[in-house]
Amino acid sequence: MLTRIQHAAIISENFVREARFYEAVLGMKRSKPGSAEEDKAIRTNYAVSISDGYVGVTVIGRKPGYVPGLHHFGVDVDDVDEAIRRIKKNYPDVAVLKRPSNRPFATYGAHDPEGNYFDLTQEGMSNRRDVYVEQQREQPRRIHHIKLRVMNPTNIAAFYRDTFDLQEAEKALEDPNFYLSDGKVTLIIAPWKMSDFEGAGIDRPGWEHLGFKVENIETFKKDLAALRESNPEMNERIVSEPSEGERRVALIAACRHGQYQFSSPDGVFVDVSEG
């Protein structure tokens, strides 16, 4: 099965600002900026989608009951019926649901054995629109990986690897993570341990951070600093106990693919590396 990791979603308190942050500093682009369709989405607190030319990120306005932050990811497969068949055969407790037709990427929704939700679609599905139907393009700043922390990484890695035929990358024997790639984007499955949060606020298992490739780390740092100086709304959120913030960043920095770590205005952790 050909699988492409082509979607991520963020729940945001200020989804317009959050989308503009990724546009301004990471070069992501909207499909129809300023259009009547986009204006309606903004007025109704719906969502804005942006893309690096391969992965689309839908930044969703927070609704009651939603937890803000990195929320889910999605895959495009060349045979959605086969993907659903594999899930139902091998994981009968996993649900697959048809999604409402107003979703720009998700045709179906499903979850892994620990309940982490993901979207599932196939090229040509009638609901597809916005950045998810544009011609692919290359750009120097692009999404490289997305990291998920779970209770049982061996089982969860097997679920995604075997269901979607993702390629498992080699790793050091002492590395507890799993690296599953579609050839362009990597899904990192890592263990969640409460002890990792010693000295900091504890976060639940789930999506940890987005990782980007950039053409040059120092150039990127200068661009980020310039953006934040010109627009203070793009700054990171204040952490009342600096030592706790440092501990959380150190946890993100353990990723083998990251060289520089920061967070978006809404508090989503991001790391970047050259390449």
PyMOL commands that set and color helices and strands:
alter all, ss='L'
color gray80, all
select helices_A, chain A and resi 15-26+36-43+80-90+130-133+153-164+194-197+217-230+232-234+242-253
alter helices_A, ss='H'
color red, helices_A
select strands_A, chain A and resi 3-12+29-30+47-51+56-61+69-77+96-98+108-111+117-122+142-150+167-168+178-181+186-191+206-214+260-263+269-274
alter strands_A, ss='S'
color yellow, strands_A
deselect
rebuild
show_as cartoon
